[in-house]
Amino acid sequence: MINDQHPEFFKAFSELINQRQKINTPILITAHQNPDGDAVGSALGLHWYFKRLGISSVVMMPNSYPKFLDWMPGSKDIVIYENTPEKGKAAVEAAEYMFILDYNDLSRAGNELCDVIGRSKAVKFMIDHHVAPSNCARYIYSDAKQPSTAQMVMLLLMELNSHELLGKDGAACLFTGIITDTGSFRFPLVTAETFRITAALFDLGIDHSAIYAHVYDSYDERRFRLLGYMLAQMEVLGDAGVSVLYLTKEQQQKEQMKKGDTEGFVNYGLNLKGAKVAAFFREDEDFTRISFRSKGQIDMNVFARAHFNGGGHVNAAGGSSYDSLQDTLTRFKELIVPYVQIA
Ligand SMILES: [Mn+2]
């Protein structure tokens, strides 16, 4: 129960909604940079809940979300800070209450917005499932054992016996967060509880097949071609169970790659029989973005923090490198083989 494990958070959240008449400005709901299905889903889910309680709220993301999420109810009204910084700043400055969803350190809101949020006097509530939360919120509900922030939002509302207020729209948003952060219920952190809360979302009338089609059957041709390059040049460190995936800058330019096109590409590496670790390197203008995935106990959060300026979860982390793509790949291969062996 959240009331037992995070009593301060639970009490403050309960008071907030019980005394909602006293809130004078829209509650600001924020999530991390490069928002994914869980960031957008948990934020919009909470937004729908507030709406049906008569609480006005604004959802703001540091930059735009991937196109496969633009069907989500309420997504059109999301403030994208990068596109409209003045509007974003005004929303932060006006807010008396702010939610920090699916991130646990202000740096994850991006260079500019993190300062703006840092200066805000709003009372901040954090709901997040990443490891090692910083002390950037007044009330913190942080649990790295939870498979998604959307699940945490649902648990909170269920404990308050008020999740039915989500309605079909809010439920669809939370369901999207759950499936995208769990690889459709297959990642290790999924528990019976995940299925119980998902059942409660079904009871609210979600059309799960339609949601799956929106999220997974949304590739355009460009994405297939990029995927083709990446798979054709996959390197396998067979003995170590590591698959190395990458796309060069030239390949991305040739296909006029757009943001979000390579979302989920790293997961293909784990489809290889015997693979324990997959890494995907995307060469950018002056650096390389890296995604790490692993199975079992191999801790990619620790690995990414130690070697590639990143972090995340045990089985899913990210990082970056300012060396050339080739040097980065070489360095990764040298580091990962002994790392897998000792794990
Ligand atoms: Mn998440």
Residues whose N, C-alpha, C, O or C-beta is under 5 A from the ligand:
A	BS01	MN	D38 D102 S148 T149 D181
